[in-house]
């Protein structure tokens, strides 16, 4: 029994470690692929070489991040067949096809057009190159759609039956794919990816603005990132609120852990801003709270009753402290992003967007915070689902394959060593690329009609690369 418990803990830690490394790369590449598509389209539309310079700068970074995302994701699929073979056996009839669709429709789309986007402009022309860039961006979004459908089904299973050997068997594919939490989870994750990318771009641009405020490429990427922060952050906060209400309906125990509600509140629950969960005493110590605000947020009624963990058996409770703190980290970063976006909007209105050094320093500090928020959100989602892999139906302890703790420990150590070496080197290389100056836009336009005023016919005949 002890050996099985140790193997389960190690296997969970191993999957958490590998998925934490993996998720930061798709979160970045989803947003960056769309950013590249917009940059390429703006260059084709306006003829302004600034967009071409910024595109060429970020496409190299995208290529490295995309490659690391692919490699880090492969490892997780092997764990389904080793550490979690019971889970794979029971959920395979439902989740196996969804993962196959992700590979066939999304990954093949990304990989098939990636080479054209990176190297094919001079070979295929600007029109087909734009199409390839759009397909890469569409592929990343489609990939997120399938993976979020898989994860959402595990959170809110629907459209299935259970056969005589305990396997989940599909009955309604529409209900499986578009399960109750899928739309909320997909929107929340895609917006998170866009915000993560926006703040990386803003951080890099802010770093270069501190050294050179006059470079047009740096100004362009900073301006676009600040628009994203100002517009998308409020949308993300709204999407998060809607997702929370959906979670209350389908996974109320997770909400109890997120809110720190050890006790039921029949006449309105407080919003606990901060405190220290005390699982032995079933309370939040040193709680700083606002009376009845949690009921107002979740039920839109100050006096709405909310159940607490005192209504849940102990073996049904998730680890409250982890969920409680990770949720607050995610929310705090979200409001910090909103503050940066509003600050940038005010400075833009004042005509000082590129001259406010403290704003630039703040964006540098906030640059990696999107990744922290994504990790905190995933920890909230996944740990809050415990003790189940398929919520309410399949326990994590029943999902573990017949593996021994020493074998899992050995592979875990190997993963830690290899991941830190390989992905540490890759991350360092990306940081070096980001540290390089984006270049200075120069005259030299694409083939086709020119929409920029002041260009002579002689200049129209040239096709000089802007970074030369």
C-alpha positions, 0 to 999 in steps of 0.5 A: 500500500505504501509503495503504491502511494509513493508510486502515485505521488512520484508519477503525479509529480513527474507529470506535473513537472513535464506538463509545467515545462510543456505548457509555457511553450504552447502558451507562447507559440499560440499567441506569437503565431497570431502576432506573426500573422498580423505583422505579415498582413500589416506589412502586405497591406501598408508596405511599411517595412517596420512590420517586416523587420518585427516579423523577421525578428519574432519568427526566429524566436517562434521557431525555437519555441515551437520546436521545444514545445513539440519535444516537451509534449512528446514525453507526456504521451509516453507517460499515458502508456507507462505510469498512467496505463490504467487511465489510458485504458479506461479513457482511451475510447473517448480521449484517444480519437480527440488526441489523434484529431489534434495531431492530424488536423492541427499539428500537421497543419502547423508543421506542414506550413511552418517551413514555408513561413520561415524560409519560403517567402522568396520561393512561393511569393508573398500571397502563399507565404501569407497563407502559410503564416495564417495556417500556422496561426490557425493550426496553433489555435486548432491544437489548443481547441482539441487539447482543451476539449480533452482536458475539459472532458476530464473536468466535466465528462459528458456524452459517454457510457461505461461498459462492463470492463469499466471503460468510458465508451463514446455515445455522443461525440458532439457532447464529448467535444463540446462538454459543459466547461469547454467553451469557457476553458478554451476562451480563457486559455486562448486569451491567456496565451495572447496576454502571455505573448503580449507581455513577452513582446512588451518586455522585450520592447521595453528593454530595448526602449530603455536603450534606444527610444527612437527605433521604429521597430521597437516602438511598433512592437511596444505599441502593439503589445500595449494595445493587447494589454489594454484590450484583452486583459479586461476580456480575460478577467470577464472570461475568468469570471464566467469560467468561475461561475461555470465551475461552481455549477459543475465542480463546486468542490474546486470552487470551495478550495479556490475560495478557501471556504472550509465552512458553509455560509447560508447567508452570504459568503465572504471573499477571502483576499488572503490568508493561510489555509489550516487543513488540520483545523479546517479554517483560514488563519489570518484571513483578510476578507470582504463580507458577502463579496464571494456570493455576489461574484459567484451568484450575483446575490450578496445573501446567496448561500454557498456550501463549504468543505464541511459538506464534503468527505475528507477523501473528496477534498483537493489539497486546499492550500495549493489551490488557494494560493495558485488561484490568488497568484493567477488573479493578482497577475491578471490585475497587475496586467490590467494596471500595466495596460491602463498605464500604457493607455494613459501614457499613449493618450498623453503622447509619452508611451515611448518616453516613460522609463518607469513603464518600460521597466515595469513591462520588463518585470512583467515580461515573464509573468504571463507564464507564471499566471498560466502555470498558476491557472493550470495548477488551480485547474488540475489540483482542484480536480483531485482526487479524480482524473475524470471528475467524480468518476475515475480516481487518480489512485485507480488511474495508476499503472502497475509501476514501482516507485523506484522505476518512477523515481529513476525516470523522474530524476532523468527527466529533471536532469535532461529537461533543465539541461536541454530546455534551460539551454533552449530558453537561454538561447531564446533570451539571447535572441530577444536581447539582440537589437531588432534592427532598423527598418530601411527602404525596400518593399515587397513585390506588388502595389505600394501603399506607402506615400512618397515612394518613387517608381524606381524604388518600387522595383527593388526588393531589398530585405529590410534587415540588410 
